Amino acid sequence: MADDKPKWRDDGVRIVRSDQLDLNTPQTPGMTRAAAINRSMAGANKLWAGSVEIHPNAKTAPHHHGELESIIYVISGRARMQWGEKLEFVADAGPGDFIFVPPFVPHQEINALRDEPLLVPILNLPQTHANDAAHRLAVEGLHRHLREMKLHG
C-alpha cells in the first residue's frame, strides 16, 4: 500500500530569500520587477507576489491586470496612483500604506519623488477566488483597513 501521507518537507511552507528573486519577468523602463511567489518559484497556482522598484520620477504605462485583484504595500518612497478611464482620479500613498486595485481598473503607478526609489511588494490574486469565504474576508479586511487609514490620516 502506498504511503499517502503529505510530504510536508517538500510540499509545505516555501521561503524565497531576497537573493533568490526572479528577474526573468516582463520589465518596464524605469522599473525593476522581481517575482518571489509564483508557480516556478514556489509552486503557487493561484497567486503571484513579487517586488517592484520604480526608479525616481518614473511611472508605468496605463494598464489593468485583467481579472486579477492586486494588493500593493509601500515600503519606502511615495506612490502616486492614477486610475479611471482617463486616469482622472489621483491619490498618493506612503510608507506603511496599502493600495488595492480591483479587476479591470485602468491605472498607472508613479514614483512621486524625484530623488528616491519607490519600493513596493505586489500580490496578485485571481478573481476566481471572489466566492471563496477566506478570500472575501481578506479583501473585506483590507478594504476596512484602507477606510480606517483615510479616517485617521
Sequence and secondary structure as in RCSB ss.txt:
>XXXX:A:sequence
MADDKPKWRDDGVRIVRSDQLDLNTPQTPGMTRAAAINRSMAGANKLWAGSVEIHPNAKTAPHHHGELESIIYVI
SGRARMQWGEKLEFVADAGPGDFIFVPPFVPHQEINALRDEPLLVPILNLPQTHANDAAHRLAVEGLHRHLREMK
LHG
>XXXX:A:secstr
    S  HHHHS     GGG B  S   TTEEEEEEESHHHH  SS EEEEEEE TT B  SB  TTEEEEEE S
BS EEEEESTTS EEEEE TT EEEE TT  EEEEE  SSS EEEEEEEEEGGGGG HHHHHHHHHHHHHHHHHH
HH 
